[in-house]
Amino acid sequence: MARWSEVEQEAPELVAVARGFLEAGVHKTLATLRRDGSPRISGSELQVRDGDLWLGSMWQALKARDLQRDPRFALHSASVDPPAWRGDAKLAGRAEEVLDPGRADPDQSGPPERSHLFRLDVTELSVVRLADSGDRLVVESWHEGRGITRAERT
């Protein structure tokens, strides 16, 4: 699995486009796995800091407990309705809970024991966007070990 900074080094243009979609809205949709293996989706916020992706959670939230039990996740950027839609970003990988209080709260503005913080490693990243011409979709993705692919769909 790759840290965000490693994906950025390997696919800088794709990461720049993805980051634009990821930062366009505050809330993202996070998919985790419940104890029985069924999917759960939750609203989440994402930060890029120190070359990593970070995801926070309220103390003992179901999504945090899901990630503690099974670190696999998928995340989707905020999306707007057509005709304003221009694209969105998706990523998947594994989350690692960070228990170091200094990393959990770099500003020391709150008690780190009352929240969870996860660093996200990435195994895949994709961007689906409208081509500049507006007549087709462009799908670009990066997968660990495979690199970048691009496809267009009409």
DAHU-V401096 format. One record per residue. N is the residue number from 1. RES is the residue in three letters. SS is DSSP state (@ for helix, = for strand, . for the rest). Layout:
BEGIN
((N | RES | SS) (N | RES | SS))
END
This chain:
BEGIN
((1 | MET | .) (2 | ALA | =) (3 | ARG | .) (4 | TRP | @) (5 | SER | @) (6 | GLU | @) (7 | VAL | @) (8 | GLU | @) (9 | GLN | @) (10 | GLU | @) (11 | ALA | .) (12 | PRO | @) (13 | GLU | @) (14 | LEU | @) (15 | VAL | @) (16 | ALA | @) (17 | VAL | @) (18 | ALA | @) (19 | ARG | @) (20 | GLY | @) (21 | PHE | @) (22 | LEU | @) (23 | GLU | @) (24 | ALA | .) (25 | GLY | .) (26 | VAL | .) (27 | HIS | .) (28 | LYS | =) (29 | THR | =) (30 | LEU | =) (31 | ALA | =) (32 | THR | =) (33 | LEU | =) (34 | ARG | .) (35 | ARG | .) (36 | ASP | .) (37 | GLY | .) (38 | SER | .) (39 | PRO | =) (40 | ARG | =) (41 | ILE | =) (42 | SER | =) (43 | GLY | =) (44 | SER | =) (45 | GLU | .) (46 | LEU | =) (47 | GLN | =) (48 | VAL | =) (49 | ARG | =) (50 | ASP | .) (51 | GLY | .) (52 | ASP | =) (53 | LEU | =) (54 | TRP | =) (55 | LEU | =) (56 | GLY | =) (57 | SER | =) (58 | MET | =) (59 | TRP | .) (60 | GLN | .) (61 | ALA | .) (62 | LEU | @) (63 | LYS | @) (64 | ALA | @) (65 | ARG | @) (66 | ASP | @) (67 | LEU | @) (68 | GLN | @) (69 | ARG | @) (70 | ASP | .) (71 | PRO | .) (72 | ARG | =) (73 | PHE | =) (74 | ALA | =) (75 | LEU | =) (76 | HIS | =) (77 | SER | .) (78 | ALA | .) (79 | SER | .) (80 | VAL | .) (81 | ASP | .) (82 | PRO | .) (83 | PRO | .) (84 | ALA | .) (85 | TRP | .) (86 | ARG | .) (87 | GLY | =) (88 | ASP | =) (89 | ALA | =) (90 | LYS | =) (91 | LEU | =) (92 | ALA | =) (93 | GLY | =) (94 | ARG | =) (95 | ALA | =) (96 | GLU | =) (97 | GLU | =) (98 | VAL | .) (99 | LEU | .) (100 | ASP | .) (101 | PRO | @) (102 | GLY | @) (103 | ARG | @) (104 | ALA | @) (105 | ASP | .) (106 | PRO | .) (107 | ASP | .) (108 | GLN | .) (109 | SER | .) (110 | GLY | .) (111 | PRO | .) (112 | PRO | @) (113 | GLU | @) (114 | ARG | @) (115 | SER | =) (116 | HIS | =) (117 | LEU | =) (118 | PHE | =) (119 | ARG | =) (120 | LEU | =) (121 | ASP | =) (122 | VAL | =) (123 | THR | =) (124 | GLU | =) (125 | LEU | =) (126 | SER | =) (127 | VAL | =) (128 | VAL | =) (129 | ARG | =) (130 | LEU | =) (131 | ALA | .) (132 | ASP | .) (133 | SER | .) (134 | GLY | .) (135 | ASP | .) (136 | ARG | .) (137 | LEU | =) (138 | VAL | =) (139 | VAL | =) (140 | GLU | =) (141 | SER | =) (142 | TRP | =) (143 | HIS | =) (144 | GLU | .) (145 | GLY | .) (146 | ARG | .) (147 | GLY | =) (148 | ILE | =) (149 | THR | =) (150 | ARG | =) (151 | ALA | =) (152 | GLU | =) (153 | ARG | =) (154 | THR | .))
END
